[in-house]
Amino acid sequence: MGVLPDDRTLVDLVRDHVRERPDHPAVVVVPEVGERRTLTYAELDAQAAALAARLAARHETGDRALVLYSATASFVVGLLACFSAGLVPVPSPLPGGQAYQRERVRGMLADCDAAVVLVDPTAAIETTEWAVPLRRADGGPVAVTVVDGATDGPARRDRPGPQDVAFLQYTSGSTSSPKGVVVTHANVLHHHHAFTTTLGLVPDDVFCSWLPGYHDFGLVGMLLVPLGLGATAVVVPSTSFLKRPVRWLSAITETGATVTASPNFGYDQCARRVRDDQLAELDLSRLRWALGGAEPVDPAVLDAFTRRFEPVGFRGSAHGPGFGLAEATLTATYPDRRLPLVVTADETALADGRLVVTEEATYLSALPDAAAVEGPGARLVCCGVPSGVELRVVDGEGATVPDGAVGEVWLRGGSVAAGYWGDAAASATAETFGAVAADGTGPWLRTGDLGALHGGQLVVTGRIKELLIVAGRNLYPYDLERELRRLHPGAEGRPGAVFEADGRPGTLCAVQEFRPTPGARAGGAASAEEELDAVVRQMAAHLATVSGAAVHDVVLVRPGQVPRTTSGKIQRGRARDLHGRGDLAALHSLRAARERAHPELAGTRS
């Protein structure tokens, strides 16, 4: 990988590009409506320098700035301005209209004690109204600064040091409350070097993504990496993608993008919702990498996307699943096209904590049934090999386990962040970032993820905190959720959450998004209610069969109701809490079906 410079930062790389290719597009925004908007490297630098001067005049070095994300160039301008002004940017979603959205942003602001909120003009009024009652720890108000693109007045281009804090990346909170990960400029540059050299990226690459800038892949992989490379970052509003998934692929087509990224559900939405007439307008032939991660990658989704978009030039070899987390800046393992992409593992052995591979293939189409959902064995996607970090798989005592044994994934290296923000998180920092292996080496980052090594590649199997142990068998929620999605067209392709029932060890609950199928009812059901009765009973019976566990409840909810993180990870802990409090907006439930069959149980907890 060459020698990594120890005295430069990403800011230095960007300024190199300002001098060497000032007119090259740095950021291209594809709005919901209207024409694309482009900022060259020279324009980006001028706007960031002017904003940096304003910020430095009003705030102290080290102050935190909440940089609210909107799919505009102002977000990138705000980040770079903070770097030059000596402020610490904190990427954040907009407060939003929902109470839980405002609470999350308010919690981030309070945790980091932000002095200022940076916002695009399009959201300035509502953001100011939201921020007016907010106070800092010293009782002072929180300032609001509008990133208006001005370039007049003084400019400031101070250079941060490698050990200075680059930004705080708040975790997605899939298993706990979000925490601010302290990422230094040295972390960013180390990760940048590994990411670009391992994947063979070049300045002429065009990155295109719908992932928001407050998500670690959207921020680091799809914005900071191309800026450090001197490439072009194409921004597609996530709201636009969610409404019309084809908008992402259209942007790839229009800009000639060569690199993109998404978690499972992004590829799945495209495979399911892009119509034939929309397909005819696409050209994905320039894509060299379609990166993936954020959750265990589903081989059936990769296969469905490949089959759907092969006619418009997409190559299955472009799929690049990896493994990473905010605590490691972003990516820890990278795809290697010389190695198997997908394997079939013995399910019995996997339940016992062993990865026993029975088939493997470099490309999905080479595996029997092309990794389809039917057939024996568990099909798993390989997440590549480590680069820029050292990786171990360890047991509960911190001892390295042999290849094929499932254990916790530990990391160390220059991309591993400095810890969590604030004194309140000191114990979490020590626990997560300060692990010592059985051989005395350390510190190691405990990822909390379970996986095994196969031929040098990492295969991720789940999260420690979400692992279900029933009768001595290891059950992975993701596998059980996939089983439920197969049972009814109304659940196909929709997220669900399986978790241990609150206060009932070894007993499972499931929450599944569901859209009732119009038309004929299954199983001779006389009414819609009877149809839903049959669905939840079928799901409960199947879940009990495949898990060997008792099933306490199955709850059907409307699409969009299963809690997820910003990266698309299922928040199973939150789903469990909502279920325990009775706060799920249930379409139907197993409990309701039981009460229909046995009215005497109404009002009781069975």
NUPA-82358 format. One record per residue: x, y, z of N, C-alpha, C in turn; residue in one letter. Coordinates in steps of 0.1 Angstrom, whole numbers, plus 5000, padded with zeros to 4 digits. Last residue first. Layout:
N
XYZXYZXYZA...
// end
This chain:
606
448848625273449048485272450548455269S447348855292448648835285448848685285R443948945286444948885294446248875285T442049055269442449135280443449075289G440648745260440748885258441048965270A440148475265441548525268441648675266L437648425257437848425271439248475275E437848395229437448525235437648535250P439748235210439348215224439048345231H440048335185439748195186439248165201A440548595191439448565182439048425184R442848565206441648615212440448595204E444648475186444348385197443048435204R444748715171444248585165443848485176A445948885189444648915184443948785178A448448755191447648765203446148795199R449448795166449148655170448248655182L448049085150449049015158448548875162S447949365128447349245134448449175142H448949615127447949585118447149465122L450049815155449849685149448749685139A452150015163450950045156450549915148A453549955195453549925180452149955174L453449975222453450105214453550075199D453749805243452449805236452349925227G456149775255455249885260453949885253R457149565240456949545254456049655260G457449685215456449575217456149555232H459349875220458049915215457049805217L461549695227460949795237459549845233D461849565203461549485215460949585225R462649775186461449695183460949615196A465049835199463949935199462649865196R466449605193466249645207465149735208G466549605165465749505172465549535186R466649795141466849825155466049725163Q468249705111467049685119467449715134I469949945091470049835101468749825109K469950165075469050055072469049935081G471350385084471950295073471150175069S469850495104469950565092470650485080T467950205116468950305117468950385104T464450135121465750115115466650225117R461449975132462450075134463850035128P458749925111459849855118461049955120V457150085095456950085109458050015117Q457250065067457850185073457850185088G454049905062455449935057455950065063P452349805093452449865079453849895075R452849495110452749635110452849685095V452149205129452149265115451949415116L453649015153452949145150453149185136V453548735172453948785158453048905155V454648605203453848695195454448715181D456048375213455048445221454148535213H457048065205456848195199455748265207V459747855215458347895216458248035211A462147725191461747795203460247825203A463147615168463047525179462647595192G463347765145464147805156464147705167S461647645126463047675122463947705134V459147625141459847515135461247535132T458547885149458847785159459547665154A458248005124459248055133459647945144L455947855116457147845108458347885117H454047945134454347805133455647785127A454048225129454348175143454748025142A453148235103454448285106454948225120M450548125106451548055097452948095101Q449448315123449548175127450548095119R449448535106450248535118450448395124V447748445085449148485082449948475095V445248395097445948285091447448315089A444648655105444748545115445548435110D444348765080445548805088445748705100L441948635072443148625064444448655073E440248735091440548595091441848565083E440148995082440648965096441048815097E438948975057440349025058440948985072A437148665055437248805058438748845058S437148395050435948465046436148615048A439748205035439348295046438148375041A440848005020439448005021438948105032G443648045018443147945027441647945029G443648395010444248265011443448175021A441448574989442048555002442548415003R441848774960441448654966442148634979A442549124965441949014957441648894965G445649244978444249264974443849144966P447449155006447349134992445849154988T448749385030447749285026447649275011P452049415038450949485030449949385025R454149445066453149365058452249455051F456849395088456149485079455349405069E456849225118457049215104456149315096Q458249115147457549225141457849225126V458148835169458548895156457649005153A459648675198458648765192459148805178C460448375216460648475205459348555202L462048265245460748275238460848395228T464248265260464148145251462848155243G462748445287463948385281463648265272P460748685290460448545286461748485279R461148955292460848875304460548735302G460349005259460649075272460148995284D461448765236460348835243460748885256A464048825214463548745226462548825233E463248895180463948915192463348835203F463149005147462948895156463748915168V461749225124462649215135462249095144A461749305089461149255101462149245112G461149455056461949425068461149375080P460149295026459949395036460649355049R460249095007461149205005460949315016G457048985015458248965006458949095004E454649015028455949035036457149025027A452748955010452649075017453849115025G453348695001453648804993453548935000P454848495027453548555022454048675013H457248375035456048305037454748365030L459648505034459348415023457948355024R460048645057459748725045459348635033R460748455075459448505076459048575063L463448405068462448305067461048355067E464548655075464548615061463548505059R464448625103463648735096463548705081E466348425107464948405110464048505103L468648565099468248435092466748405095D468748775118468648805104468148675096Y469148645143467848705140467648735125P470548335147470848465142469548535137Y471148115173470148165163470448305159L472847855186472947995182472048025171N471647625210471847655196471947805194R470847575236472247555233472647585218G468147645236468547505238470047475233A469047935221467847845224468347705225V470148245219470548115222469448035228I470548505196469548425204470148285206L472348805193472348655192471348595201L472449065198471249025192471148875190E474949125208473849155216472549105211K476549035186476548965198475348995207I475149015153475549095164475549015177R476348795125475348875133475948955144G478148695107477048615110475948695118T480448765081479748815093478448735095V483448645071481948615069481248665082V486448755057485448765069484048735064L489048555043487948645042487048645054Q490848355046491348495048490248595047G489248125044490248155034490748295035G487148265065487148155056488148195045H486448355099487348375087487248245079L483348475112484348375111485148405098A481548675136481848635123482948525124G479648935152480048795152480448755137L480449255166479949175155480449035156D481649415184480349365188479649275177G484249505181483149555172481749515176T486649635201485649525201484449575192R489849715192488449765191487549635191L492649675214491849635203490449695204W495749805225494349785227493749745213P497249475226496149565226496649715225G498249145238498349255228497149345230T498048925254498549055260498649165250G496748705244498248705243498848835248D494148775247494648675256496148675256A493849135243493748995238494448905249A492049395256493349335256493149185253V490149685245490249535248491649495247A489349955243490549915251490649765254G487050025230488350055224489550005231F484949935248484949905233486249925227T485650005274485149875271485249835256E486450275272487450175277486950035273A484050385262485350395254486350285259T482350335283482050275270483350275262A483550505303483550355305483250285292S483250755290484550705293484550555295A480950905285481250775277482550715280A481151125300480051025303480250895296A483151275289483451205301482351095304D483251265252482751305265483051215277G482851035225482951175230482451185244W484850735222483550805222483750945229Y487950705203487050665214485650735212G489450735180490050765193489150725205A489150475155488950605161489450615175A491150305133490350295145490350425153V493050335113491650375111490750375123S495450215123495350365121493950415119G494449945145495150005133494850155133G492449655151493249765156494049815144R489449465160490249535150491249625158L487549165162488349265169489249335158W484548985163485549055154486249165161V483848695181483748835180484848895171E483348385162483648465174483448605172G483248065148482548195150482948255163V485747905129485047925142484448065143A487147935106485847865106485147865119G490347945119489447975108488247885108D490447945156490847905143489847945132P490548245176489948115173490448075159V492448415201492148395186491648255184T490948505231491848425224491448405210A489148645247490048725239491048645232G487248485259488448515267489448605259E485348435239484948515251486148555260G487448445209486448385218486148485230D487948635179488348585192487148525199V489448725150488248665155488548595168V491149025140491148895147489748855150R492949235119491649185123491849045129L494449555114494649415117493349355123E493949775086493749735100494149585101V494449805059494549915068494349895082G492149545053493149635047493249765056S490849215053491149335060492249415052P488649095026489849085035490249215041V485149005023486449045018487549035029G482748905031482949055032484349095029C480648675015481948705021482148855020C477348585023478248665015479548685022V475748265025476348375032477248445022L473248035028474048105019474448245025R472847745045472747885047473747955037A471047455032472247525036471947675037G468947375004469547345017470747435019P466447594989467547504988468247485002G465647934980465347794982466547714982E466648174973466148164986465848014990V469648144954468248174955467848134969A472248134945472048184958470548224960A471947994921472348134921472048204934A471647734920470447804923470747954924D475147694926473847634923472647714928P477047974916476547884927475247824923L477548134895478248014895477847914906A476248374899475648284889476348144889S477848504918476548444922476048344912L481348414916480148494912478948424916Y482848234930483348374929482248464924T481548014955481548064941482048204941A481147714973481547844972481647884957E479847474997479947524983480447664983E480247425023479947315015480047345000T481847525052481447565039481347435030V481147585084481547475076480947495062V481647765111481347785097481947675088L480147715142481147675133480747705119R478147735162479247825162480447795153G475947575159476947535169478147625170D474847675137474047695150474947655162A476647585118476547735121475847755134L476047315117477347355123477247505126A473447335106473647275119474947315125T474047455081473247525090473347465104E476947485062476047385069475347455081D476847735037477347685050476347585056A478047855007476947785013477547715026T479148184998479348045002478047985007V480348434975479248374983479548224986V482748504965481848604969480748554978L486148384967484748364966483848474971P488648604951488148514961486648494960L489348804934489948674932489448564941R488249034942487548964932488148824928R487749124974488849084965488248994955D486349394993486249284984487449254976P487649465027487349505013487249385004Y487149575060487449465051486949505037T486649825072487749745077488149625068A485450155067485650015062486849955068T485350385089484250325080484650185077L486350435116486150545106485150505095T485650245133486850225125486950325114A483250325144484350315153485750285146E481450275123481950415125483150415134A482449985104481650055114482250195117L482449715080483049825087482049885098G482949505052482549515067483249635073F481549465019482649485029482049485043G480849374986480449375000481649385009P480549464956481749474965481249484980G479649394923479249384937480549384946H480749364898480849494904480449494919A480049114889481449134895481649264901S477749154875477649104889479049114896G477349454858478049334859478049284873R474849624838475449594851476149464852F473649664813475149684814475749654828G471049614811471449754809472949774814V470649344817470349394804470749534801P471349344845472349294835471949344821E469349404863470049514856471149474847F468249164873467349274868468049374859R470449014881469548964871468749084865R471449184902472249154890471349114879T469349184920469749314914470549284901F469248914927468048974921468449104914A471848884939471448814927470248874919D471549044961472649074951472249004938L469448914974469349054969470349084959V470648674980469448674971469248814966A472648734998473048694985471848694975P472649005019471748895015472148855000D474949095043474549115030473748985025V474349215076474749095068474149105054P474849575072474149465078474649335070E476749745060475849805071475049695078A477149695025477449665039476349705048G478649744993477549715002478049685016G479249894960479649854974478449824983L479849844931478649864937478849804952A482349954908482049904922480649944926W482050024882483149934886482949874899R479750124859479950094873481049994875L479150154832480450214837480650184852R476750044827477849974822479150024828S474150114832474950094843476350034840L471750294819473050244815473950234827D468150324813469350314822470550264815L465750314801466450444800467750434808E464650064805465150094792465950224791A463650084831464850014829465450044815L461250214828462350294834463750224831Q459850014816460050134809461150214814D459849824838460549794825460749914817D460549984870459649924859460449904846R461849914901462149974888461349904877V461249754923460349874920460749944907R463049544928461649524929460749634923R465649644926465249524919463749504918A465449864943465649884929465249764921C465149744968464149834963464249854948Q467649604969466449534969465249614963D469549814971469549724960468249644958Y468549904996468649994985468649914972G468849705015467449735011467449834999F471649655019470749565012469549625006N473249985014472949865021471949775013P475350104988474050104994474049985003S477250284963477150214976475750214981A479450324935478250354942478250264955T481350434908481350384921480050424928V481050564884481850434884481750364897T478650744865479250704878479950574877A477550904845478650814842479350764854G475451074850476751124854477951024850T473250924842473451054836474851114839E473450674857473450684842473850814837T473250764883474450694879474550694863I470650884881471850964883473150894880A469250644877469250744866470350844868S469550524901470150464890470150554878L468150704918469550674920470250624908W465550684906466250814906467750794909R464450444912465150464899465850594898V463150474936464450424936465250434923P461250724946461450664933462950604932R461250764974460050784966460150704953K463950714981462850644987461550654980L465250904964465450764962464350684968F464351144976464151114962464250964959S465451115001464051125000463551094986T468151134996467651005000466151004999S469351304967468551304979468051174983P472551224956471151204953470351214966V475551364946474651354957473251334952V478651264935477351294931476351264942V481851374936480851314944479551354939A484851314918483551384918482551304927T488251334929487251284921485951364923A490351374947490151464935489151424925G490451224969491051164957491051264945L489051364988490451344990491151294978G486551344976487151474977488651464980L485951064978486151124965486851264966P486051045007486950974999487051034985V483951215016485351245019486351175010L481651085002481951235001483451255004L481350815004480850874993481051024992M482650735029482950665016482450735004G481850935048483250905045483450845032V478950975045479951085048481351045043L477850725038477550845030478550955032G478850575059479250545045478950665036F477750705081479250695080479650665065D475350955077475650815078477050795074H475051215070475251195085475451045087Y474651225043475951255048476151245063G472650945030472851075036474251095042P472950775000473150765014473350905020L472850774973471750834979471850834994W475750834952475050764963473850844967S478550804932477150844932476450764943C481750914920480950844930479550894931F483850864894482650934898481850854908V487350874887486150804892485050904896D489651014882488651024872487350944876D491450944903490751084903489651094893P490650604913491450704906490750834906V490950294932490250414928491150524922L491450034941492050084929491350204923G490849934966489849934955490249984942L493149994980492649864979491649844968T493450274977494450184971493950044970T491150374990491450414976492450314969T491250265016490050255008490450274993F493850335026493450195025492250185015A493650625025494650555018494350405016H491450675042491350715028492450635020H492350585067491250515060491250545045H494350785070494650645070493650555063H492751015071493750995060494150845059L491150965094490550985080491550965069V492950945114492050835111491550845097N494051205113494951095110494050965107A491851355122492251365108493251255104H489751135142490751235140491151245125T486651085156487451055144488451165142V484850975181485851075179486751035168V481450915180482750855178483650965174V478850955202479651025193481050965192G476150715202477350775208478150845198K472750625205473850675197474950735206P471950345226471750485223472950535215S472050025209472150105221471850255216S471949885185471749805197471849895210T471950085166471249965163470949875175S473050345165472150305176471350185173G474850465147473450445143472550405154S476950715162476650585158475150575155T478151025150477250955160476850825154Y481251135147480251055139479350985149Q482851435148482151335156481151265148L485951505130484451515132484051415143F488751545136488151585123486651595124A490751655161489551585159488951635145V494351625155493151705158491851625154D496451485145495851435157494651525162Q497251635122496751495121496051445133P495851975123496951875125496351735125G494452195098494352115111495552015111P495252515087495452375085495352295098R493052775076493952715086494052565083D491952975058492352835054493352775063R489553215053490453155063490653005058R488853545040488853395038489853345049A486553825041487753755044487653605042P484253895014484753915027486053835029G482353654994482953784996483453795011D481053414990482553414988483153544991T478253225001478953354999480453334998A476653015006477453004994478253134992G475253005030474653065019475453065006D474452855057475552825047474952875034V473653025086473152975073474352965063V473852935119474553005108474052935095T472752985151472452925138473153005127V473852915185473852995173473352915161A472352855215472952785204472752875191V472953055245472153005233472952935223P474252945277474153025265473352975254G474552755297473352835297473152925285G476652585294476852705303475652795303D475652395276475852355290476052475300A473252575256474452505259474652465273R469852545247470852605255472052515256R466952615227468052525231469152605238L464952775216464852745231466052655236P465852805189465752915198465752875212V465852575172467052605180466852715190A463452585158463752475166464852505176W463752825144462652815154462952695163E465952755128466052855137464952855148T464752555112465852515121466052625132T462752695098462352595107463452555117E464552865083463552915091463152815102I466452695068466952795078465752835088A466252525048465752475061466052575072A467452655026466152595024465452545038T470052725034468952825034467552765033P471452475056471252525042470052625043D473252525086472052485079471952545066V474852465117475052505103473952445095L474752575149474152485140474352545126V477052595177476452645165475852535156V478052455198477952595199477152655188A477052145213477352225201477152375204A477451935232477452075236477752165224D477151665226478451725222478551875226C474651625238475751545241477151605238D472951815225473251825240474451745244A472951715199473451855202473851875217L471851465203473251475197473751615201M469351535212470251455221471651465216G468251665190468451745203469451665212R468151455173469051565170469351645182V466251295187467551235183468551355181R464051465188464651415200466051365198E463251495162463751605169464451565182R462451225157463551285149464151405156Q460351195175461451115177462651165169Y458451375164459051405177460251325179A458851485129458451385139459151405153Q460051655112458751695117458251595128G463551745115462451675110461151715117G466251825120465451785131464151715127P468451665096467551775100466651735111L471251465109470051485101469351615105P474651565110473451535117472251545107S478151585118477051565108475751515115P479851805134479051695139477951675128V483151955133481751925127481151805132P484852155153484652005151483251985145V486852425141485652375148485552225145L488852545127489252485139488052435147G488352645102488152735113488452675127A488752425085489652535084489552635096S486752245093488152205093489052325094F484452405087484752375101486252325103C484652405060484752535067485152505081A484052145053485352195051485652325058L481352125062482352045068483752105066L480052325046480152335061481152255067G480352215021480952345024481152365039V478751995024480151975022480952105025V476252125027476752035037478252015036F475852275004476152345016476652255027S475052114983476552134984476852204997A472451904995472952024988474452034990T470551755010471151704998471551824989A471451835043470451835033471151805020S472351795077472451745063471151775055Y473852025098472651955094472651925079L476352015119476152045104474951955100V477052155148476152055143475852095128L480252205160479252265151478352145145A482052265189481452175180480352245172R485252425194483752425195483152325185D487852435186487452315193485952315196G488152785190488752655184488352535193T485052955193486352915198486852795191E483353195171483453075179484853035183H483453405154482353395163482553285173R485553385136485353515142484253515154A485253135125486353165134486153295142A482953175109482953085121484053115131L483953345089482853385097482753305110R486053185078486353315084485253365093A484552975068485452945079485853075086A483253095047482453055058483353025070L485453135030484653245034483853215047A486252865026487152965032486453085037A484052755012484452705025485352805033A483952904988482852914997483252865012Q486552824978486152964980485052984990A486252544975487352604984486952754987D484252524956484052464969485052534979L485452654934484252714940484052654954E487552474929487852614932486652674939A486152234924487052244935487352384939Y482752324915484152284912484952284925T479552214920480552294925481952244921L476452204902477852154903478652264911T473252064899474052174904475452124907R470751964875471951934884472752054887R467552114874468852084868469852044879E464451984888465352084883466652024878G463851804919463351854906464451954901V465551694937464351634935463751674921E468951734923467851764932466651684929P472051624925470851594917469651614925V475051784927473851764934472751734924V478451724927477251744918476051704926V481551844936480251794941479251824931V483751894919483951834932482651764937A484751904886483651894895483951824907P487652104880487051974880485951974889H488952344881487652344874487052204873D491452294895490352384901489052374894P493552104898492452084889491252164894R495652204915495952124903494852104893E494552344936495552404928495752334914R492552174945492152304942493252374933V494151954951493251944940492752084935H495452044974496252004962495352004950D493252064990493852194986494852164974R492751794995491751874988492352004983V495051725010494751664997493751744989L494751885033495951905024495651845010D492451765043492451905039493551935030V493451515051492551525040492451665035L496851585060495451555063494651555050T500251495070499251555061497851515065R502151355083502051495086501051565078D502651095075502251115089501951265092D501850905046502351035052501851055066P502450575042501450665045502050795052L503850405015504150475028503050575030V502150125001503050235001503150295015G500849885000500050005000500850135000M
// end
